């Protein structure tokens, strides 16, 4: 198209006498002929304001007008094409050591490994939190969760139920909101875990629609151990529908009798009518009290604002979500679009379809990982089949490290964090916050490149702002950095000099990558006490604690050089490291400066993180809340 316009332009200018036949210096010659007072604007020169131009040059400006007509559509299309589609894939609780491209030779993850071969692999990729809710808040906003209040000074470090009024504050800006302003269609499919209701079970004040997402399908909460398996689910759904029908009949009968009694049409004791009403209330009460399990109130799927499954059929959910993701991309294939695919995999209880059970060497957890990889493959294949591969930025990561304490007997149900110490819930130890990072954008990012520089999940917001032509918020601190210069090789150093590692509201460790050194120092102020003694995790409490009697406060702090000792096995001392005092002092000063930038806000996960049963969603008339609108949905072939 550009060559055709160039040839037409050449013919037009030659015809009006402003270009000699065979002249190859087309645009330089045109620009030299402009009057001195005419300055072309930085955008396509469609509006020129000449001063004192003689009539002999009138033909020239008429010609330029036709040039603008020809060129404007192309420049407009080029501007649209410069905005890539964006697919962000986040897995739940995946360990960095679970993937073939990160060194696992016993787990089959060919589709994720393909992403690594075709894109850039981030080997030093860090989560801003070791638990789901704060990590995802930081991912969405590009800010440490302590800035948004998505932290806690109690043992509850994630939103504990759909009945909690806690959630991501509405004044926070997500990357979805930024891209929506740039003309993107946006969707999040899968796990949300950033809150739902505030004052009633219908207000959905923390619904993804309020944070820049046009479309949502998935869990507003997270998987729990009660979500799967549920052998009685189908029976309960059938019974509930019949009980609700009976309640309606009794209610209509009672209402009819009341009206007839008031109109003196029948002579019936009020006691009989009141007994019918009491029966309805008692039936509702006993029905509600029999469903105290979180299965019925937290294991719920929504499409936009409507509940589609209560309780959800967990082993089927992943396949439906893949179908939803592919449908969204197909609807918006003309672009640009943002799709956040937030896996329920590989969080306990690991709901897995029979197709994948028994296929791995690592029990149910390995089966779940391999099913997740298959789903990643289906999303990538859809991108290819829609012809969008070269125009789509794909990012893959986990929200934090694998859950070491997730066990059933001697069967491991959590991820493997490779050579790194610790796991989920541990903010300082590398295994809790070192996550896989893969980014593919054919033609824009080199294939097969590996980066060892420190990067963060918080970097996604400023990176997407850069590639979409947007701007990061200027009214607040953004802790993430634009990754594109590092990914494209324009710079060789990470833009992060310091990274701060919080356990809830408590600072546990700091990472320092000096500008003039290859070292990456890690200073630990607080570490968890593993239990039982000699263990490498907190098996007695399921999650390690952030403060109190189950942590150790270090003075002087523990010091490691992550580049020399990535397993954090041998702390450095003044005797073994000449720079010990310099590092400790420099990091302490950085902590002081960082803390000055923290504006106190309400701690959502402390003050608002309690169970209010009146906030829990209900797909029918409370308390008759069981439903399944997906039972006839086909997921064959997915």
N, C-alpha and C positions, 0 to 999 in steps of 0.2 A: 504493500500500500504506500509506504514511504517513497519507494523507488518510482511508483507511478505518479505521485504528486510532484516529485522532483522533476520528472520529465515534462509534465504539464507546465510546471512553473517555468522551466527553461524555455519551452515553446512560446509561452505568453510573453515573457520578457524579451525574447528575441523579436517577436512580432511587433512589439511597441518600440523597438529600437534601443533598449537599455541593456542588451546583452549581445555580444558578438557571437556569430555562429562558431560552435566548437569551444567556446569559453568554458573551462571547468571550474573556474573560481566564482561560482554563482553567487553565493551569499556574501562573500567579501566584497564583490563588485557592487552588489545592491546596497550594502551598508555604506560603502564609500560615497555613493551618490546621494545619501540623505543630506539634507541641509544641516548646517552646523548647529542650528537651534533645535533639531529633532533628536531626541534621545530615546532609543528603543527601550521599553520597559523590560523588566526581567522575565515576565510571562510572554507568550506569543504576541508579536507586535501587531495586534489587531486594532489598536486605537493610536493614531499618530497625531500629534498636535504641532504642525509646522508653523513657523513664523516667517512671514515675508517670502513665501514660496512663489516663484513666477509661474505663469500659466503653462510654460513649456514643460513643467514637471507634473502637470495635472494628471497626465496619462499614468505616470508612475504610481500615484496614490490610488487611482482607480484600480490599477493592477494589483496593488497590495490588498485592496478590499477583497478582490476575488481570491487572492492567496489565503486570506483569513478564512473565507468561507470554506476553502478546501482543507485547510489545516486544523481548524477548530475541532471538528469531530474526532480527528486523530489524536490531538493532544488530550481531549477529554477522555477518550478511551484509554490512552496511555496512563492517565492519572488514576483511572479505576484499576487498571491492570497492575499498578504498582502496589496495590493493597492486597496482600496474600490472604487466602482463607487460612484460618487458624484452628487446629485441632489439638487440644491439650488433654492428655491422658494421664490420670492420676490413679494409682493403685493404692489400696488400703492395707497398711501394715506389711508391705513387701520388704524383705531384707535385701540389701545390696548384693549379698552373696547368693541370691536365688537365681540369678540370670547367667546364661552362658556367656554373654559378652562381658560380664564382670567376673569371670573365672570359674563358674560352676560347670563341671563336665558331667554331672549326673542328672541334671534337670533339663528337659527339652523345652527350649524357648526360642524356636527358630524365627518367629515373626518379630519378636523384640530384638533378636540378634540382627535381623535384616535392617531394622532401623539404625542400629549402630554402624553397620557397614555402609549404609547409604547417607549417613549424617555425621554429626559431631557427638563424641562421647565425653561427658563431663565426669571425670573420676573423683573430683573433690567438690561434690555438690552437697550443699548443707540445707537441712530443714531449719526453720526458725522456731520450731517447737517439737518436743518428743511425743506429743499426743495429738489426736485428731483435730479437735476444735481449734486450738490456738495455731497449729501449723497451717490449717486451711484458711484461717482468717488472715494470716500473714501472706500466704500465697495469693489470695484474692486482692489484697490491698497494697502489697509491696512494703508493709510496715511491720515492725516488731509487734507481736500481739499485745504487749504491755501498753502500747500507745492507744490501742482501740479499746482496752479494757477486757479483752478476751483472755483473761488470766484469772488465777485464783490463788488465795493464800490459805486455802483449805486442801483437804485430800481430794476433793472433786475438781479435777482439772479439765474435764470436758462437760458439755451439756449432758445432764444425766437422764433426761426424759423429755418426751414431747409435751409434758405438762409443765415444763419450766418456762418462765417468761424471759429467760436470758436469750441473748442473740447478738449478732453483729450490729453495732449501732448504725442507724440509718444515715448518719452524717459521714460514714466512711465511703470512699470512692473505690470501686473495684475496677479491674481491667475490663470487665464486661461493659460497665458504664462508659468508660473511655472509648471503647471500640464502637459502641452503639452511636455515639456522637459522630463517629467517622463513617456512618452509613452501614455498619455491619448488622446482620441478623444474628442474634445471639441465643444460645441455648446451653443449659446444663442438664445432663442426663446422668442419674445415679445418686450418689450420696451427697447430701447437703451439710447437715450437722452444724448449721449456724443459727439454729433457732427456728421457731415457727409462729406461735401465738404469744400475745402480750396480756390482753385483758379478757378475752373470750375465746372460745374454741373455734370461732369463725373469723377472727380479725386478720389472721395470717400476716401480722405486721413484719415478720422477718422472712417472708416468702422471697425466693430468688427474684421474682418480678420487680421487687423494690430495689434491687442492686444491679440493674442493667441487663438482666436476662429476660429475653422475650418469651422463652419457652422453658418449662421444667417438667421432667418426668423422672420419678425416682423416690428415694427415701429422704424425708426431711430430717430423720434421725440417723441411726446407724444400726448395723446388725448387732444383735446380742445373742447370748447362748440360747435363749428361749425361742428365737426366730426359726430354728431348724434343728432337728426334724419335728414335725407336728402331725403325727399319724391320725389325729382325730379331727383335723381341720374341716374336711369335707362333710363329715357327719354334723359338726357343730353349725356349719353354714345352713345345712338343710333343716335342722331343728329350729334354728333362729328364725328362719323365714316363716315356719308354721306357727311358732309362738307369737310372732308379731302379727300374723293374720288373726289369731285368736284374740289378741289384745285389742285389735281394731274392732272386731265384731262386738266384744263385750263393751267397749267404749261407746260404739254407736248405739247399742241397746240401752246403756245407762243414760245417754243423752236423750234418747227418744222417750224413755220412761219419765225422765225429769220434766220434759216439755209437756208430756201428757198429764202428769201429776199437777203441774202448775195450771194447766188449762181445764182441770177438773174432768178430764176425759176418762180417767181410770181411778180406781180406789186401791192404792197399793201402799204398804207401810214404807216410810222413808228409810227405815232400817235396812230393808232389802236393797234399795237403790244404793245406799251408802256402802253396803257390803260389797256390791259389784265394783264400786270405785276403789274401795280398799283392796280388793283382789288385784286390780290392775297395778296399784302402787306396790303391793307386796311382791307380785310377780316380777315387776321391774327391778325392785331392790334385790331380790334373790338372784335374778339373772346377772345384775351388775356385780354383786359380791362374789359370784362364782367365777368371774373373770378378773382376778387380781393379777394375773401374769402379765408382764410387759408384752407378751406375744400379741395380745388383743389391742393394746393401746399405743405401742411404739413400733411394732413391726408392720408398718403401713406404707403402701405405695400411693403416690399422687400423680395425676396428670394435670398440670397447671394447678388449679385450686380444688380440684375434685378428687376425692378418694376413689381409687379403682380397686384396691384390695385391702381388706381389713378382716383378719390378718393376711399378710402376703404369703404367697407360695414361693418361698425363698429360692428353691432350686430352679424355678422357672424365670425368676426376675432378671437374671443376667442376660438371657437370650432375648427377652422382650426389650431390654434396654439397648442391646445392639441393634435390634430392628428399628427402634425409635431413632437411634443415632443415624443410621443409614437413610431413613426416611427424611430426617431433617436436612441432611446434606443434599439429598436429591431435590427436595423442594427449593433449596437455596443454591443450587449448583451454579447459577449465574453470578453468585457472590456479590460482595464478600460476606463470609460468615465466620462466626466464632462458635465452635463446639467444644464444651468442656465435658469429657466423658470421665466421670468419677466412679470408678469401679466399687462395687460392694466386695468383690474379691480383694484380698485374700485374708479378710478379717474372720475371726471365729464367729460362728460355728462352722465356717467353710461349706456352705451349701453347694453341692456339686451334683451335676446330672449323672445319670447312670452311664452315659457314654464315656465319661472320663474317670469314673471310680475304678481304682485298681490299675491305672495306666502308668503310674510313676514308681520310682524306687523309694519315695519318701512319704508313703502313706497318704492319708486324706489331704494333708497340706500340699504335698507335691502334686496330687491330682488336681487340686484347686488352682495351683499356679499354672499348670499346663492347660487347663480349661481357659484361664484368663488369657494366656498367650494366644490360644486359638481365636478368642474374641478380638484381640488386637489385630490378628491377621485379617479377620472379616472386615474390620473398619478400614484397614489399609487397602484391602482389595477393592472395597467400594470406592475409595478415593481414586484408585487407578481406573476403575471401570467408568467413572464419571469424567475421566480425562482431566483430573484436577491435580495430579501428582506434582507437576512442576510449578504449580501455583498455590501450593498448600504447605504451610509451616506446621510440622507435626512435632509435638513435645511429649516426652514420656518421663514419668517420675513416680516416686512413692511419697506419701505424706510424712513418713518418718521411718525409723528402723523397725526390724522385725520384732515380734513379741516373744521373747525368750521364755517367759513364764507360762505361756499358753500350752498346757499339757493336759492330757487325759490319761491317767496312769503313767506309763512309761512312753506313751505315744506323743511325740512332739507335734503340736498344732500351730506353732508360730514359725516365723521366718528365720533364716540364717544370715547373719551380718558379716560373714567372711572373717577376715583377720581382725576386725574391729571389736573393741571391748564394749560390752553393754548392749542395750537394746531399747525398745519402746519404753517410754516413761523416764528415761535417763537423759537429762539435758546436757550433761557435760561429756560423758563418755561418747566416743565417736560412733559406736554402734547404734546409739539412739537417734542420731541426727544425720549421719552420712547416708545419702540416698542416691539411687541411680539417676542419671540425667542424660537424656538423649534428645537431640534436636536435628530434624531433617528438613531441608528446604532446597531441593535440587536446583542447581544453577546459581544459587546464591550462597550456599554454604558448602565447603569442601566435604567430599565423602571420605569416611574412614579416619577422620582427624580425631585425635585424643588430646584433651586438655586437662592438665594437672593443677591448674590454678584454682584457688577457692572461689566458688560461685554459690548462689543461694536461690531457694525457691522464690524469695522476694524479688529476684531480678526479672521475673516474668512480666510484671506490670510495666516497668519502664521500657523493657524490650519490645513489648507489643505496642506501646505508645509510639516508639520510634518507627517500627515497620509499617504502622497504619497511618502515619502522618499526624498523630495526635500529640498531646502534651500532658506530661504528668502534672498532678495538682501542685499549684504553687503556694497554697495556703497552709501546708502542713509538711512535716518531715517525711520524706520517702527514703526508706533505707535500702531499697533495691537499686541496682545499677543496670544500665543498658548493656546487654551481652553482645550485641552485634559487632562492635569493633574487635572484641576478643574472638568471637566465633569466626569472623572473616579474615582474621590474621592481621588486621590493621594495627593492633597492639598485642604485645606478648604477656602483659601483666594484668592480673585481676584489678578491677577498680576498687575492690574491698581491701582496705588495710586492716580494719578490725571487724570482727563479727562477735556478737554477744549472745551467749547461750543461756536462756532462761528456763528454769523449772517452775512453772506457774508464775508467780510474781517475784520469784527469787532468782537472782543472778548466780549461776553456778560456775560458769567458765567464760573465758574470753580467748579468741583466736587472733593472733597478730601475724600479719605477713608484711615485714618491713619492705619499703620501697626499694632499698638497695641490697636486698638479700634474697636468696632462694629459700631460706628457712621459713617454716610456718610454726610459730610458737603457740602452745596451748597452756593457759594458766587456769588451774582448777582452784576455786575458792571453797567449794562444797562438793562432796561426793556422797552417794548413797551407801548405806551399810547393807551389804549383801547378806541374805539369810536363806538357809542356815549357814553357819560359819563354814568358810571354805568354798561356798558356791560362787558362781559368777553372775548371779541375778537375784532378784528378790522373790523367791518362790513362796515364802510364807505370807507375804502381803499381796501377791499377784502383780502389783506395780510398786516400784521404788518410790519413796517419799521425797519431798522437796525440802522439808525442814523438820525440826524437832529432834527426838531421840534417835531416829533412824537415819540420820545423816552425820557425816563427819565434817567439821569446819577446820580448814587448814590454814595455819599461820606459822611459818610462811606458806604461801600457796604451793601446790604441786606444779611442776613445770615439765613439759615434754616438748620435743621438737618433732612434730608430726611427720616431717619429711624423712627423718632418720628412724623414728620409732612410731610407725602408724598404729601399732597395737597398744600404744600407751602402757607398755609393760614395765619400764624402768624410769622412775622420776629422776630428773636432773637435780643436782645440788650445787652449792657454791664450789664444792671441791671438784665436781666433774664438769661444770660448765662455767667458763670464765665470764660469760655475759649474763649470768643468773640475775644479779642485782639490777643490771640495766634493763633487762626484759621485765622483771617484776615491777620496777618503778615506772617504766613507760606504759605498761598495761594499766597500772593503777591510775595514772594520769588520764588515760583514755576513758577509763570507767567514770571518772569524775566528770569529764566533759560530756560523755554520753548521758549520764544521769541528769545533767542540767537541761537536756533537751526533752526529758520525759515530763509531759504535762499530766498531772493526776486526773484520772477519770474514774467513773464508776466501774468496779470490777464485776463484770457480767457473771463470771463463773463462781463468784463468792456470794454476792448479795442477792442475786436473782436466780440462783441455781438450786431451786427447790421444786418439789413435786406438787402441782396444783391440779387435781383430777378434773376440774372444770375447764381447764385449758386443753385437754386432750381431744384430738379430732374425733369425729363420729360421722360415719357415712350415712347414717339413718337418723331415726328419732332416738335420742339418748334414753335409756342405755342400750337399745337394740341396734348395735353398731356394726354387725358383721355383714360383709358384702364381698362380691368378686365379679367385677365386670370384665375381667380378662380371661374367664374360663374357656371361652370359645376362640381365643386368639391363637392363631397358628404360628409356631416358631420353627416349622420344618425347614431345614436347609440352613439354619443360622448356627 
